[in-house]
């Protein structure tokens, strides 16, 4: 949760027009006499693209990627937490082009994301500072713009490409393959100018939460692993090469403790974090305790000062069933069954956690009330339905007024890189030798398994990889991306007493262009099926 001061300062900067207002004139507090010149000036300017990332990635964007899968579910409770059907529609893939999450995500990605990056590049270009002093800040901004474009390409497919600010006319929709090529070329162009993680803790603290070489390699690895989906090409050997590029940096190692990666005091000291989104109670975004923590347990978690949680968000029984490996520490990231008082060190005592005179028992099945759409009711037993995640362990400094967690959220980390490399090899890429060791899928997966104290593997198969990624990366925002690549995004997980059916049309692998964007920009083209 180590934060950069420039991120906080950046919140004071001007709001940026959304993608639907690309033709507005440049307006800022800058004049010819006070354009950014020093590195501190540039850091403050760049802060807006990071504060914008944190504002939505951990909430709205995350929900589009997880609630549309088996990994997260948010049922209603006697009508509470239905919120106009937004969670229900995510679960059943019944969203339309006016779904609030999809409208917010588009505006976030293009308006306050990409457009803001274009604005920053424009301002840096007008600065009287020397070209050499501006180059690193422009490269960092282009890398972040590429990240936003990756999110938009992955979620919406065919999207507009624009790099100018202001834009003379609304940009037209471009084929997904062309967007892929643009992102790839941008990242390759800036990698030589980006910093790499060093062996200096002071330097890494200053760079924490900012774009670096390894973040660019990780984005490219995601793109190459999914290239068959994005542009119908085989880039698997390139995916392995990107992993090798990251592994060549000896400053990245798997953290000794899986749990430490996600604790409220996580930060630049985590050795495997490549790029994280920092959070604290002044940076909105991480709300997992509020949305996923069972409120009857609050009195037993020392230091939790807020009054109630939402009792709503959990996981499906089918997804939880994957946490079945003996000794696997990742099993402890979920609350299920009889509950006991925590010991303060990540374990539990033998003292039962009580509610209304009875021990609290969380149950995996999510049983709907007959006749109510996606609703489990609101009895004490219904409140306890659904296994809860404590992967982002409750922050003891959490307060009811702030309603935020201080756990930073890793977006790219070494464990994911190793699993992607193993998957690429299982799909046909060539295994490579790193530090004198031929890195086969068994070798790579066992690095992850040994850290988790889980049984090691022999003869690991592609069919097993999706489950392994689920165990390692649960609730980290990659489930939709994984399911689509494995051809399982349309797989149904019926709930007892369910009177609704999932839309299994493959066109749902892309979200629709929001209706308001289509009205404001006639050059946009709606995705098939909407």
Buried (B, 14 or more C-beta within 10 A) or exposed (E): BBBBEBBBBBBEBEEBBBBBBBEEEEEEEBEEEEBBBEEEBBBBBBBBBBBBBBBBBBBBBBBBBBBBBBBBBBBBBBEEBBEEBBBBBBBBBBBEBEBBBBBBBBBBBBBBBBBBBBBBBBBBEEBEBEEEBBEBBBBBBBBBBBBBBBBBBBBBBBBBBBBEBBBEEBBBBBEBBBBBBBBBEBBEBBBEBBBBBEEEEEEBBBBBBBBBBBBBBBBBBBBBBBBBBBBEEEBBBBBBBBBBBBBEBEEBEBBEEBBBBBBBBBBBBBBBBBBBBBBBBEBBBBBBBBBBBBBBBBEBBEEBEBEEBBBBBBBBBBBBEBBEBEEBBBBBBBBBEEBBBBEEEBEBEEEBBBBEEEEBBBBBEBBBBEEBBBBBBBEEEBBBBBBBBBBBBBBBBBEEEBBBBBBBBBBBBBBBBBBBBBBBBBBEBEBBEBEEEEBBBBBBBBBBBEBBBBEEBEEBEBEBBBBBBBBBBBBBBBBBBBBBBBEEBBEBBEBEEBEBEBBEEEEBBBBBBBBBBBEBBEEBBBBEEB
